[in-house]
C-alpha cells in the first residue's frame, strides 16, 4: 500500500459526489458492452460526447452523470464529497480512450478496439468496484514528472 500513499492527484476547490462518479463508471461499462454486443458505433459516440461534456465543459451534468445523480438519490446513497479535479482528468483519459475505440471501429479494426475498450473497462471497474481512480495514478506517474 506504500505506492498508493505516493499517489498525487490534481486538486481543485470544486467537490462532487463520489457515489455519482462510481455509478458513472458502471454506466460507461454498460455502454461499452452495449456497443460491442450490438456492433454499433452509436454507443461509443454517445459515450464520447458524454466524456467530452465532463472533461472539457463547465456544465454541471453530462447525460450519464445526470442519470447517475438521480439514481444515487433514488437509491438513497449517502453523499460523499470528493475533489472534482481528478475526475476531470480521468474523464479526459476516458475521452481519449473512447475516441481511439471509435476510430478503430470506424476503420474496422475491431480487435484493437476491443483491447483499448478492455483497458477502459478495467479503469472503470476499478472506479466502480473499489473507488480506485486510475486518473490519479496516471497523473502521478505520467503527467506530474513533467512539472517537476
VMD Tcl script that draws the C-alpha trace (Angstrom):
set ca {
  {0.00 0.00 0.00}
  {3.03 2.28 0.11}
  {2.60 3.01 -3.60}
  {-0.97 4.27 -3.06}
  {0.25 6.75 -0.45}
  {2.64 8.26 -3.01}
  {-0.15 9.00 -5.50}
  {-0.78 12.69 -6.10}
  {-3.94 13.91 -7.77}
  {-4.74 17.22 -9.40}
  {-6.54 19.40 -6.86}
  {-9.40 21.89 -7.16}
  {-11.82 23.64 -4.83}
  {-14.79 22.03 -6.58}
  {-16.35 18.95 -4.99}
  {-18.55 16.20 -6.45}
  {-20.37 13.18 -5.08}
  {-18.21 10.05 -5.27}
  {-21.33 7.86 -5.43}
  {-22.30 9.56 -8.69}
  {-18.84 9.04 -10.20}
  {-18.96 5.35 -9.34}
  {-22.38 4.97 -10.99}
  {-20.99 6.91 -13.99}
  {-18.30 4.24 -14.29}
  {-20.87 1.43 -14.23}
  {-23.00 3.09 -16.90}
  {-19.88 3.65 -19.01}
  {-19.07 -0.06 -18.77}
  {-22.63 -0.89 -19.85}
  {-22.33 1.44 -22.86}
  {-19.08 -0.23 -23.94}
  {-20.65 -3.67 -23.60}
  {-23.71 -2.44 -25.48}
  {-21.57 -1.06 -28.29}
  {-19.73 -4.32 -28.82}
  {-22.74 -6.61 -28.42}
  {-24.85 -4.63 -30.90}
  {-21.88 -3.82 -33.14}
  {-22.99 -0.18 -33.12}
  {-20.67 2.80 -33.08}
  {-23.54 4.93 -31.71}
  {-22.88 3.72 -28.16}
  {-19.28 4.91 -28.44}
  {-20.26 8.23 -30.00}
  {-22.67 8.85 -27.11}
  {-20.00 7.89 -24.58}
  {-17.51 10.13 -26.38}
  {-19.91 13.08 -26.19}
  {-20.58 12.38 -22.51}
  {-16.87 12.26 -21.67}
  {-16.41 15.50 -23.63}
  {-19.03 17.27 -21.52}
  {-17.46 16.00 -18.27}
  {-13.88 16.67 -19.34}
  {-13.97 19.93 -21.26}
  {-17.07 21.94 -20.29}
  {-18.34 23.67 -17.18}
  {-21.78 22.04 -17.45}
  {-22.99 20.69 -14.13}
  {-24.13 17.35 -15.58}
  {-23.36 15.24 -18.61}
  {-26.19 12.94 -19.73}
  {-24.70 9.96 -17.87}
  {-23.89 11.95 -14.72}
  {-27.45 13.36 -14.75}
  {-28.82 9.80 -14.73}
  {-26.25 8.76 -12.11}
  {-27.18 11.70 -9.89}
  {-30.87 10.79 -9.95}
  {-30.09 7.09 -9.48}
  {-27.93 7.85 -6.42}
  {-30.78 9.93 -4.98}
  {-33.39 7.25 -5.75}
  {-31.24 4.63 -4.03}
  {-30.70 6.95 -1.04}
  {-26.94 6.59 -1.32}
  {-25.16 8.67 1.29}
  {-23.38 11.60 -0.32}
  {-19.60 11.53 -0.12}
  {-17.91 14.65 -1.47}
  {-14.56 14.29 -3.20}
  {-12.28 16.56 -5.20}
  {-13.52 17.12 -8.77}
  {-10.13 17.68 -10.46}
  {-9.02 14.02 -10.52}
  {-12.37 13.07 -12.05}
  {-11.97 15.71 -14.76}
  {-8.53 14.31 -15.55}
  {-9.96 10.77 -15.58}
  {-12.78 11.94 -17.90}
  {-10.14 13.30 -20.29}
  {-8.44 9.89 -20.29}
  {-11.85 8.30 -20.88}
  {-12.48 10.71 -23.75}
  {-9.14 9.87 -25.34}
  {-9.63 6.11 -24.98}
  {-13.21 6.30 -26.30}
  {-12.02 8.39 -29.25}
  {-9.41 5.74 -30.05}
  {-12.02 2.98 -29.75}
  {-14.41 4.85 -32.04}
  {-11.76 5.48 -34.71}
  {-10.64 1.86 -34.58}
  {-14.22 0.64 -35.01}
  {-14.84 3.03 -37.92}
  {-11.74 1.59 -39.65}
  {-12.97 -1.94 -38.83}
  {-10.03 -2.68 -36.50}
  {-12.28 -4.46 -34.03}
  {-9.63 -6.48 -32.20}
  {-7.60 -3.35 -31.46}
  {-10.79 -1.53 -30.43}
  {-11.65 -4.40 -28.11}
  {-8.21 -4.24 -26.48}
  {-8.45 -0.48 -25.88}
  {-12.00 -0.94 -24.60}
  {-10.68 -3.59 -22.22}
  {-8.32 -1.01 -20.74}
  {-11.16 1.49 -20.35}
  {-13.44 -1.15 -18.78}
  {-10.63 -2.13 -16.40}
  {-10.17 1.50 -15.31}
  {-13.94 1.99 -14.92}
  {-14.27 -1.25 -12.96}
  {-11.59 -0.11 -10.53}
  {-13.53 3.14 -10.05}
  {-16.92 1.46 -9.71}
  {-15.98 -1.50 -7.52}
  {-13.06 -0.21 -5.45}
  {-13.12 3.62 -5.78}
  {-9.61 3.48 -7.24}
  {-9.05 6.38 -9.63}
  {-6.64 5.43 -12.39}
  {-6.62 9.11 -13.35}
  {-4.75 9.86 -10.12}
  {-2.27 7.07 -10.71}
  {-1.64 8.12 -14.32}
  {-1.36 11.76 -13.27}
  {1.28 10.88 -10.66}
  {3.44 8.80 -12.98}
  {2.82 10.27 -16.43}
  {1.95 13.98 -16.04}
  {3.46 15.13 -12.74}
  {7.09 14.22 -13.58}
  {6.98 16.77 -16.42}
  {6.02 19.54 -13.97}
  {8.87 18.88 -11.52}
}
mol new
graphics top color blue
foreach p $ca { graphics top sphere $p radius 0.5 }
foreach p [lrange $ca 0 end-1] q [lrange $ca 1 end] { graphics top cylinder $p $q radius 0.2 }
display resetview
